[in-house]
Amino acid sequence: MLLAIDAGNTNIVFAVHDGEVWRGQWRAATRDIRTADEYMVWLSQLMTLGGLSASDIDGAIIASVVPQALFGLQTLCAKYLKCKPLLIGDPEIALGLEVAIERPGEVGADRLVNAVSAHKTYEGALVVLDFGTATTFDIVDEEGTYHGGVIAPGINLSTEALHAAAAQLPHIAVERPAAVIGKSTLGAMQSGIYWGYISLIEGLVTRIREEFGKPTKVVGTGGLAPLFQAGTPVIEFVDLDLTIRGLLEVYDLNTKNP
């Protein structure tokens, strides 16, 4: 079985695939960088609840945008799972995707994996919109070439910044307000965050399409994608398992015989 690990700035996702289906998927907060021993205690308990064991794992792949988390995750695989994980970003790992930008090594592992997965799943040129710690827009054409993208502050990051920098503004939940014009401070803040990001999405997608010079479909991923899809027709698909499937795709590409 394969253990796929997606280490983001907010959460680390662990998922197990048995060659046919995903058998389990679990999240841990990234803010507390754990040792391999701590990861194993936490993960083994969850795997046991799912009828799995560490001995079932015979392969692993890691996509990480958190360098300080890598050592613990690689040690987890080597010490407890007895396997050497594939690492997205390693020059020896094939993606099945051409990265046509000035400095390919600077692209976040999650963004590359999302592009791989989206190209495999959807036809034509695509904008992959990921609602993570940062809100990212990544462009991949119909031939499977990654052309770069846009990075904007994440939605939760923006709400935290408002609360931290302005003494009288409360911390708010991200939700769709009933009206654009807020009748209270809370309503005004919710409108600014929700409709402000809708305008950001619509504006950037319009400019991307104009500059790219061809029609593109927009695929949203990340936990907030369904909420924002409800506010705009620009987001045509929501795919919450995009990154994890991309890790499986890259693993199969590098381990299965042609």
C-alpha positions in Angstrom: 0.0 0.0 0.0 1.0 3.6 -0.6 1.2 6.3 2.0 0.8 9.7 0.3 1.8 12.8 2.4 0.9 16.3 1.5 2.6 18.7 4.0 1.1 22.2 3.7 1.6 25.3 5.7 -1.6 24.7 7.7 -2.2 20.9 7.6 -0.4 17.7 6.8 -2.6 15.2 5.1 -1.8 11.4 5.2 -3.7 9.1 2.9 -3.4 5.4 2.2 -4.1 3.8 -1.2 -4.3 0.0 -1.6 -3.8 -0.1 -5.4 -7.5 0.2 -6.0 -9.1 2.6 -3.6 -8.1 5.1 -0.9 -8.4 3.3 2.4 -8.1 6.3 4.7 -7.2 10.0 4.9 -6.2 11.9 8.0 -5.0 15.5 8.9 -2.6 16.9 11.4 -1.8 20.5 12.2 1.5 21.7 10.7 2.1 24.4 13.2 3.6 21.9 15.7 6.4 20.2 13.8 6.5 16.7 15.1 9.3 14.1 15.3 9.0 10.8 13.4 8.1 9.1 16.7 5.2 11.6 17.3 3.9 11.2 13.8 4.0 7.4 14.1 2.1 7.3 17.4 -0.6 9.5 16.0 -0.8 7.8 12.6 -0.7 4.3 13.8 -3.7 4.8 16.0 -5.7 6.3 13.2 -4.6 3.5 10.8 -5.7 0.9 13.4 -9.1 2.4 13.6 -9.3 2.1 9.8 -8.3 -1.6 9.9 -4.8 -0.8 8.7 -1.3 -1.4 10.0 2.1 0.2 9.4 3.3 -3.2 8.0 0.8 -2.7 5.2 2.7 0.2 3.8 5.4 -0.6 1.2 5.8 2.8 -0.5 5.5 6.5 0.2 5.5 9.8 -1.5 5.8 13.3 0.0 4.9 16.8 -1.3 6.0 19.4 1.2 6.1 23.2 1.2 7.4 23.2 4.8 11.1 22.4 4.8 11.3 21.9 8.5 8.7 19.1 8.4 10.6 17.1 5.8 13.2 15.5 8.2 10.5 14.1 10.5 8.4 12.8 7.6 11.3 11.1 5.8 12.4 9.6 9.1 8.9 8.3 9.7 9.0 6.5 6.4 12.5 5.1 6.9 12.3 4.1 10.5 8.8 2.8 10.9 7.5 2.1 7.4 10.8 0.6 6.1 10.7 2.5 2.8 12.4 5.4 1.1 9.8 8.0 0.1 9.7 9.7 -3.3 9.9 13.5 -2.9 8.2 15.9 -5.2 10.8 18.4 -6.3 13.6 15.8 -6.5 15.2 16.2 -9.9 15.1 12.5 -10.4 11.3 12.3 -9.9 9.3 12.5 -13.2 6.1 14.5 -13.1 4.8 13.8 -16.6 4.5 17.5 -16.9 6.8 20.1 -18.5 7.4 23.1 -16.2 7.8 26.1 -18.6 8.9 28.9 -16.2 12.2 30.6 -15.4 13.0 28.8 -12.2 11.2 25.4 -12.0 12.7 24.6 -8.7 10.9 27.4 -7.0 7.4 26.1 -7.7 5.7 24.7 -4.6 5.4 20.9 -4.6 1.6 21.1 -4.0 1.1 23.4 -7.0 3.0 21.0 -9.3 1.0 18.0 -8.0 -2.3 19.8 -8.5 -1.3 20.6 -12.1 -0.4 16.9 -12.7 -3.7 15.8 -11.2 -5.9 18.4 -13.0 -4.3 17.6 -16.4 -4.9 13.9 -15.8 -8.6 14.4 -14.8 -9.9 17.3 -17.0 -9.6 18.1 -20.7 -8.2 21.2 -22.2 -6.3 24.2 -20.7 -6.9 24.7 -17.0 -6.6 27.2 -14.1 -6.2 25.3 -10.9 -7.5 27.5 -8.0 -6.3 26.2 -4.6 -7.8 27.8 -1.4 -5.0 27.1 1.0 -2.8 29.1 3.3 -2.2 31.1 0.1 -4.8 31.3 -2.7 -3.0 30.1 -5.8 -3.9 30.1 -9.5 -1.9 27.7 -11.6 -2.1 27.4 -15.4 -1.6 24.1 -17.3 -2.3 23.8 -21.0 -4.0 21.0 -22.9 -0.6 19.4 -23.7 0.3 19.1 -20.0 2.7 22.1 -19.8 2.8 24.1 -16.6 2.9 27.8 -17.4 3.1 29.4 -14.0 0.5 31.2 -12.0 -0.5 33.7 -9.4 -0.1 33.7 -5.6 -2.4 35.8 -3.4 -2.9 35.9 0.4 -5.1 33.1 1.7 -8.5 33.9 2.9 -8.0 32.8 6.5 -4.7 34.7 6.5 -6.6 37.8 5.5 -9.2 37.5 8.3 -6.4 36.9 10.8 -4.6 40.0 9.6 -7.7 42.2 9.9 -8.3 41.0 13.4 -4.6 41.4 14.5 -4.0 44.8 12.9 -7.3 46.6 13.8 -8.1 46.8 17.5 -11.9 47.1 17.0 -12.3 44.4 14.3 -13.3 40.9 15.6 -12.1 37.6 14.3 -14.7 36.3 11.9 -15.7 33.0 10.3 -15.6 32.9 6.5 -19.1 32.6 5.1 -21.3 34.0 2.4 -23.2 37.1 3.7 -26.8 37.8 2.6 -25.9 41.2 1.2 -22.9 43.0 -0.2 -23.6 46.1 1.9 -23.0 45.2 5.5 -25.3 46.6 8.1 -22.9 45.9 10.9 -19.1 45.7 11.4 -19.4 41.9 11.2 -21.5 42.0 8.1 -19.2 44.5 6.5 -16.1 42.3 7.2 -17.8 39.2 6.0 -18.8 41.0 2.8 -15.3 42.3 2.3 -13.7 38.9 2.7 -16.3 36.8 0.7 -17.2 39.2 -2.1 -13.8 40.6 -2.2 -12.3 37.2 -2.9 -15.1 36.5 -5.4 -14.0 39.7 -7.2 -10.3 38.6 -6.9 -11.1 35.2 -8.4 -13.3 36.6 -11.3 -10.8 39.4 -12.0 -7.7 37.3 -12.1 -9.3 34.5 -14.1 -10.4 37.1 -16.7 -6.9 38.5 -16.9 -5.3 35.1 -17.0 -7.5 34.1 -19.9 -6.9 37.3 -21.8 -3.1 37.0 -21.4 -3.0 33.2 -22.0 -5.0 33.7 -25.2 -7.2 30.6 -25.0 -10.3 29.4 -23.1 -9.5 27.7 -19.7 -11.6 25.7 -17.3 -11.3 26.5 -13.6 -10.9 23.7 -11.1 -11.1 24.6 -7.4 -9.6 22.7 -4.6 -9.1 23.2 -0.9 -11.6 23.2 1.9 -13.2 26.6 1.0 -13.6 25.8 -2.7 -17.3 24.7 -2.4 -18.2 27.9 -0.5 -16.7 30.2 -3.1 -18.0 28.1 -6.1 -21.5 28.9 -4.8 -20.7 32.6 -5.4 -19.4 32.6 -8.9 -19.9 30.6 -12.1 -16.2 31.0 -12.9 -15.3 28.0 -10.8 -16.6 25.2 -12.9 -15.4 22.2 -10.9 -14.5 21.5 -7.3 -12.1 18.6 -6.6 -11.2 18.2 -3.0 -9.0 15.2 -3.6 -6.9 16.8 -6.4 -3.6 16.9 -4.5 -3.7 13.4 -3.1 -4.7 11.9 -6.5 -1.8 13.8 -8.0 0.6 12.2 -5.6 -0.7 8.8 -6.6 -0.3 9.7 -10.2 3.3 10.7 -9.8 4.1 7.6 -7.7 2.7 5.3 -10.3 4.6 7.1 -13.0 7.9 6.6 -11.2 7.4 3.0 -9.9 5.3 1.1 -12.4 6.9 -0.5 -15.4 6.0 1.2 -18.8 
